[in-house]
Amino acid sequence: SDRVPGAAKNVPKKCVE
């Protein structure tokens, strides 16, 4: 997902979370 929580911002946007 393009929009992810700040915590998930460290990982690629393609990440599941």
C-alpha positions, 0 to 999 in steps of 0.5 A: 500500500502507498499509504502506510503508518510512520513506523512502516515508512522505514520499509518499502511501500510494497510491504504488507504492513 
